[in-house]
Amino acid sequence: MILLDKIIHVLSQDSKPMGYEEIAVELAEQGKIAAFGVMPRKQIRTVIDSAILQEGDGCPIVTTYPGEYLMRKNASPAHLQAAKRMDRKLGTDRLGIITCFGHQWLRERVIWKPKTEIFGCQFQKSPRINFADQTGFYVLYSEDRSIEYIDYTGDRNLGDCLYEHTLDRLDGRWERFSFFCLKPINDDGTLGPLPVEAKIGDVNVMASMKSILLELAEPRSNRRHYDYFSTLIFIQWRNPQIEIKRELDKYVRKLLQ
């Protein structure tokens, strides 16, 4: 079954529009998410938008709102009218320079030795990526999840910067971290070279900075719809060995109380 067929199967089970996040979650629950690679959210949206652009009115899927999709057979006249407007906007997203981000990952899930490894995935059953060699901005959070420290990696990488903060004055002050990084992610999960076109003041930089501020501050008045930035988020991969050790440690602490 090709990727589009998998998506159509999910959309056919609901008569209402579905966001690509909902589609991805359903595919994950059905055990089909791995076929969509290391960035399934992005892949799902790309597959659908490409089909709509290529097939036009012959495509069985329509889009009624950015990142929301519906089977054509279930579309009302109002949906089809909205789809006509949306078709003209497909492929016009301003992507910015941020290629991936992780929000409030746990320090204790990072592998520090012999070399720092920061594994993440978009879904637990998606292929995992090591973000330790990424470049960009990062944020450290205290135990109560308030922002403790913000910095950028400069000519170092994310793994080295975070490891240094386990040794310096910030060591006891942070439990979680977020990152917003710039290196492209290849289809095989490896990281590409840092793009040279990123310039301070460039509109792409400004678009990315705005997205970062919205993600960190989460202002109530800003509606977070299914924009392109949302396709770039990853969750932290749970290392089974570390999880078992955590549970054993908790069990031992309970016995000692």
DRENDO-504404 format. One record per residue (C-alpha): residue number from 1; residue in three letters; x, y, z. Coordinates in nm, 2 decimals, decimal comma. Each point is the difference from the previous one (the first is absolute). Example, Ala and Ser with C-alpha at 12.3 -4.5 7.8 and 13.67 -1.06 7.14 Angstrom:
# DRENDO-504404
ATOM resi resn      X      Y      Z
ATOM    1  Ala   1,23  -0,45   0,78
ATOM    2  Ser   0,14   0,34  -0,07
This chain:
# DRENDO-504404
ATOM resi resn      X      Y      Z
ATOM    1  Met   0,00   0,00   0,00
ATOM    2  Ile   0,15   0,33  -0,10
ATOM    3  Leu   0,02   0,29   0,24
ATOM    4  Leu  -0,30   0,19  -0,15
ATOM    5  Asp  -0,21  -0,32   0,02
ATOM    6  Lys   0,08  -0,02   0,38
ATOM    7  Ile  -0,11   0,36   0,04
ATOM    8  Ile  -0,32  -0,05  -0,20
ATOM    9  His  -0,08  -0,30   0,22
ATOM   10  Val   0,02   0,21   0,31
ATOM   11  Leu  -0,20   0,30  -0,15
ATOM   12  Ser  -0,27  -0,24  -0,12
ATOM   13  Gln  -0,08  -0,10   0,36
ATOM   14  Asp  -0,11   0,35   0,09
ATOM   15  Ser  -0,25   0,23  -0,18
ATOM   16  Lys   0,15   0,31   0,16
ATOM   17  Pro   0,32   0,18  -0,10
ATOM   18  Met   0,31  -0,13   0,17
ATOM   19  Gly   0,33   0,18   0,07
ATOM   20  Tyr   0,32  -0,17  -0,10
ATOM   21  Glu   0,08  -0,04   0,37
ATOM   22  Glu  -0,32  -0,20   0,05
ATOM   23  Ile   0,09  -0,20  -0,32
ATOM   24  Ala   0,34  -0,07   0,14
ATOM   25  Val  -0,13  -0,11   0,34
ATOM   26  Glu  -0,24  -0,24  -0,16
ATOM   27  Leu   0,27  -0,15  -0,23
ATOM   28  Ala   0,22  -0,04   0,31
ATOM   29  Glu  -0,28  -0,18   0,19
ATOM   30  Gln  -0,05  -0,23  -0,30
ATOM   31  Gly   0,38  -0,08  -0,01
ATOM   32  Lys   0,05   0,16  -0,34
ATOM   33  Ile   0,19   0,32   0,09
ATOM   34  Ala   0,35  -0,15  -0,06
ATOM   35  Ala  -0,06   0,00  -0,38
ATOM   36  Phe  -0,01   0,38   0,01
ATOM   37  Gly   0,37   0,04   0,10
ATOM   38  Val   0,17   0,21   0,26
ATOM   39  Met  -0,24   0,30  -0,04
ATOM   40  Pro  -0,34  -0,16  -0,05
ATOM   41  Arg  -0,20   0,32   0,07
ATOM   42  Lys   0,19   0,18  -0,28
ATOM   43  Gln  -0,02  -0,30  -0,23
ATOM   44  Ile  -0,38  -0,04   0,05
ATOM   45  Arg  -0,06   0,37  -0,09
ATOM   46  Thr   0,24  -0,02  -0,30
ATOM   47  Val  -0,17  -0,31  -0,14
ATOM   48  Ile  -0,35   0,14   0,03
ATOM   49  Asp   0,09   0,35  -0,14
ATOM   50  Ser   0,20  -0,15  -0,29
ATOM   51  Ala  -0,30  -0,22  -0,09
ATOM   52  Ile  -0,24   0,29   0,01
ATOM   53  Leu   0,24   0,22  -0,22
ATOM   54  Gln   0,06  -0,28  -0,25
ATOM   55  Glu  -0,36  -0,14  -0,03
ATOM   56  Gly  -0,21   0,31   0,06
ATOM   57  Asp  -0,37  -0,08   0,01
ATOM   58  Gly   0,08  -0,36  -0,07
ATOM   59  Cys   0,17  -0,04   0,34
ATOM   60  Pro  -0,22  -0,19   0,26
ATOM   61  Ile   0,12   0,24   0,27
ATOM   62  Val  -0,07   0,37   0,05
ATOM   63  Thr   0,15   0,25   0,24
ATOM   64  Thr  -0,23   0,24   0,17
ATOM   65  Tyr   0,24   0,18   0,23
ATOM   66  Pro   0,38   0,00   0,03
ATOM   67  Gly   0,10  -0,35   0,10
ATOM   68  Glu  -0,35  -0,13   0,02
ATOM   69  Tyr  -0,14  -0,26  -0,25
ATOM   70  Leu  -0,32  -0,17  -0,09
ATOM   71  Met  -0,11  -0,27  -0,25
ATOM   72  Arg  -0,16   0,17  -0,30
ATOM   73  Lys  -0,30  -0,23   0,01
ATOM   74  Asn  -0,08   0,13   0,35
ATOM   75  Ala   0,06   0,37  -0,09
ATOM   76  Ser  -0,30   0,24   0,01
ATOM   77  Pro  -0,03   0,28  -0,25
ATOM   78  Ala   0,15   0,23   0,26
ATOM   79  His   0,30  -0,23   0,04
ATOM   80  Leu   0,05  -0,02  -0,37
ATOM   81  Gln  -0,01   0,38  -0,03
ATOM   82  Ala   0,26   0,03   0,28
ATOM   83  Ala   0,21  -0,27  -0,17
ATOM   84  Lys   0,01   0,21  -0,32
ATOM   85  Arg   0,15   0,29   0,20
ATOM   86  Met   0,24  -0,22   0,18
ATOM   87  Asp   0,13  -0,17  -0,32
ATOM   88  Arg   0,15   0,34  -0,11
ATOM   89  Lys   0,19   0,02   0,32
ATOM   90  Leu   0,16  -0,35   0,00
ATOM   91  Gly   0,38   0,00  -0,01
ATOM   92  Thr   0,03   0,37   0,10
ATOM   93  Asp   0,10  -0,06   0,37
ATOM   94  Arg   0,29   0,21   0,12
ATOM   95  Leu   0,21  -0,26   0,15
ATOM   96  Gly   0,25   0,20   0,21
ATOM   97  Ile   0,34  -0,15   0,10
ATOM   98  Ile  -0,10  -0,21   0,29
ATOM   99  Thr   0,00  -0,37  -0,10
ATOM  100  Cys  -0,10  -0,16   0,33
ATOM  101  Phe  -0,07   0,07   0,36
ATOM  102  Gly  -0,06  -0,19   0,32
ATOM  103  His  -0,20   0,15   0,30
ATOM  104  Gln   0,09  -0,07   0,36
ATOM  105  Trp   0,19  -0,32  -0,04
ATOM  106  Leu   0,12  -0,17   0,32
ATOM  107  Arg   0,37   0,03   0,09
ATOM  108  Glu   0,00  -0,34   0,16
ATOM  109  Arg  -0,09  -0,17  -0,34
ATOM  110  Val   0,32   0,13  -0,16
ATOM  111  Ile   0,29  -0,24  -0,04
ATOM  112  Trp   0,31   0,19   0,11
ATOM  113  Lys   0,28  -0,25  -0,03
ATOM  114  Pro   0,21  -0,11  -0,17
ATOM  115  Lys  -0,14   0,26  -0,24
ATOM  116  Thr  -0,31   0,21   0,03
ATOM  117  Glu  -0,30  -0,14  -0,18
ATOM  118  Ile  -0,33   0,18  -0,01
ATOM  119  Phe  -0,25  -0,23  -0,17
ATOM  120  Gly  -0,34   0,12  -0,12
ATOM  121  Cys  -0,28  -0,11  -0,23
ATOM  122  Gln  -0,33   0,14  -0,12
ATOM  123  Phe  -0,18  -0,31   0,12
ATOM  124  Gln   0,14  -0,28   0,23
ATOM  125  Lys  -0,01  -0,24  -0,29
ATOM  126  Ser   0,15   0,24  -0,26
ATOM  127  Pro   0,37  -0,03  -0,08
ATOM  128  Arg   0,20   0,19   0,26
ATOM  129  Ile   0,25   0,28  -0,05
ATOM  130  Asn   0,30   0,10   0,20
ATOM  131  Phe  -0,02   0,38   0,05
ATOM  132  Ala   0,33   0,03   0,19
ATOM  133  Asp   0,18   0,15  -0,31
ATOM  134  Gln  -0,27   0,26  -0,07
ATOM  135  Thr   0,07   0,37   0,00
ATOM  136  Gly  -0,24   0,27   0,11
ATOM  137  Phe  -0,17   0,15   0,31
ATOM  138  Tyr  -0,07  -0,18   0,32
ATOM  139  Val  -0,19   0,07   0,33
ATOM  140  Leu   0,06  -0,15   0,34
ATOM  141  Tyr  -0,29  -0,04   0,25
ATOM  142  Ser   0,00  -0,03   0,38
ATOM  143  Glu  -0,19  -0,27   0,19
ATOM  144  Asp  -0,31   0,21   0,00
ATOM  145  Arg   0,03   0,04  -0,38
ATOM  146  Ser   0,08   0,37   0,01
ATOM  147  Ile   0,27   0,12  -0,25
ATOM  148  Glu   0,34  -0,01   0,17
ATOM  149  Tyr   0,24   0,08  -0,29
ATOM  150  Ile  -0,01   0,07  -0,38
ATOM  151  Asp   0,29  -0,02  -0,23
ATOM  152  Tyr   0,11  -0,10  -0,35
ATOM  153  Thr   0,26  -0,26  -0,09
ATOM  154  Gly   0,23   0,22  -0,21
ATOM  155  Asp   0,28  -0,21  -0,16
ATOM  156  Arg  -0,07  -0,29   0,24
ATOM  157  Asn  -0,28  -0,25  -0,01
ATOM  158  Leu  -0,31  -0,06   0,22
ATOM  159  Gly   0,14  -0,30   0,17
ATOM  160  Asp   0,33   0,17   0,10
ATOM  161  Cys  -0,19   0,31   0,13
ATOM  162  Leu  -0,24  -0,21   0,21
ATOM  163  Tyr   0,27  -0,22   0,14
ATOM  164  Glu   0,20   0,31   0,11
ATOM  165  His  -0,31   0,11   0,20
ATOM  166  Thr   0,02  -0,32   0,20
ATOM  167  Leu   0,34   0,11   0,12
ATOM  168  Asp  -0,02   0,38   0,03
ATOM  169  Arg  -0,19   0,23   0,24
ATOM  170  Leu  -0,33  -0,09  -0,16
ATOM  171  Asp   0,03  -0,37   0,09
ATOM  172  Gly  -0,25  -0,01   0,28
ATOM  173  Arg  -0,24   0,25  -0,15
ATOM  174  Trp  -0,15  -0,18  -0,30
ATOM  175  Glu  -0,20  -0,32  -0,05
ATOM  176  Arg  -0,14   0,06  -0,35
ATOM  177  Phe   0,10   0,16  -0,33
ATOM  178  Ser  -0,14   0,11  -0,33
ATOM  179  Phe   0,18   0,05  -0,33
ATOM  180  Phe  -0,06   0,17  -0,33
ATOM  181  Cys   0,25  -0,10  -0,26
ATOM  182  Leu   0,12   0,07  -0,35
ATOM  183  Lys   0,17  -0,30  -0,16
ATOM  184  Pro  -0,23  -0,18  -0,25
ATOM  185  Ile  -0,10  -0,36   0,07
ATOM  186  Asn   0,06  -0,25  -0,27
ATOM  187  Asp  -0,24  -0,27  -0,09
ATOM  188  Asp   0,22  -0,26   0,17
ATOM  189  Gly  -0,01   0,20   0,33
ATOM  190  Thr   0,36   0,14  -0,03
ATOM  191  Leu   0,06   0,38   0,02
ATOM  192  Gly   0,10   0,20  -0,30
ATOM  193  Pro   0,25   0,30   0,00
ATOM  194  Leu  -0,11   0,33   0,14
ATOM  195  Pro  -0,16   0,22  -0,27
ATOM  196  Val   0,21   0,30  -0,11
ATOM  197  Glu  -0,30   0,21  -0,11
ATOM  198  Ala  -0,12   0,09   0,36
ATOM  199  Lys   0,06   0,37   0,05
ATOM  200  Ile  -0,09   0,22   0,29
ATOM  201  Gly  -0,29   0,22  -0,11
ATOM  202  Asp  -0,11  -0,25  -0,27
ATOM  203  Val  -0,38  -0,05  -0,01
ATOM  204  Asn   0,05  -0,37   0,05
ATOM  205  Val   0,19   0,08   0,32
ATOM  206  Met  -0,28   0,23   0,12
ATOM  207  Ala  -0,26  -0,27  -0,07
ATOM  208  Ser   0,19  -0,26   0,19
ATOM  209  Met   0,06   0,24   0,30
ATOM  210  Lys  -0,37   0,07   0,02
ATOM  211  Ser  -0,08  -0,37   0,00
ATOM  212  Ile   0,26  -0,06   0,28
ATOM  213  Leu  -0,15   0,28   0,21
ATOM  214  Leu  -0,35  -0,14  -0,04
ATOM  215  Glu   0,11  -0,35   0,09
ATOM  216  Leu   0,18   0,12   0,31
ATOM  217  Ala  -0,25   0,25   0,13
ATOM  218  Glu  -0,32  -0,17  -0,12
ATOM  219  Pro  -0,20   0,32   0,01
ATOM  220  Arg  -0,37  -0,06   0,04
ATOM  221  Ser  -0,11   0,25  -0,27
ATOM  222  Asn   0,21  -0,16  -0,28
ATOM  223  Arg  -0,19  -0,28  -0,18
ATOM  224  Arg   0,23  -0,29  -0,07
ATOM  225  His  -0,16  -0,16  -0,31
ATOM  226  Tyr   0,16  -0,27  -0,21
ATOM  227  Asp   0,28   0,21  -0,13
ATOM  228  Tyr   0,32  -0,13  -0,16
ATOM  229  Phe   0,21   0,06   0,32
ATOM  230  Ser  -0,21  -0,27   0,18
ATOM  231  Thr   0,13  -0,27  -0,24
ATOM  232  Leu   0,35   0,05   0,13
ATOM  233  Ile  -0,05  -0,11   0,37
ATOM  234  Phe   0,15  -0,31   0,14
ATOM  235  Ile  -0,05  -0,19   0,33
ATOM  236  Gln   0,28  -0,14   0,20
ATOM  237  Trp   0,07  -0,37  -0,06
ATOM  238  Arg  -0,04  -0,22   0,31
ATOM  239  Asn   0,30  -0,22   0,03
ATOM  240  Pro  -0,13  -0,33   0,15
ATOM  241  Gln   0,31  -0,06   0,20
ATOM  242  Ile  -0,01   0,34   0,16
ATOM  243  Glu  -0,37  -0,03   0,07
ATOM  244  Ile   0,05  -0,34   0,17
ATOM  245  Lys   0,28   0,15   0,22
ATOM  246  Arg  -0,22   0,30   0,09
ATOM  247  Glu  -0,28  -0,23   0,11
ATOM  248  Leu   0,24  -0,22   0,20
ATOM  249  Asp   0,15   0,31   0,17
ATOM  250  Lys  -0,35   0,12   0,10
ATOM  251  Tyr  -0,08  -0,34   0,13
ATOM  252  Val   0,32  -0,01   0,21
ATOM  253  Arg  -0,06   0,35   0,14
ATOM  254  Lys  -0,35  -0,11   0,11
ATOM  255  Leu   0,14  -0,30   0,18
ATOM  256  Leu   0,25   0,22   0,18
ATOM  257  Gln  -0,26   0,25   0,12
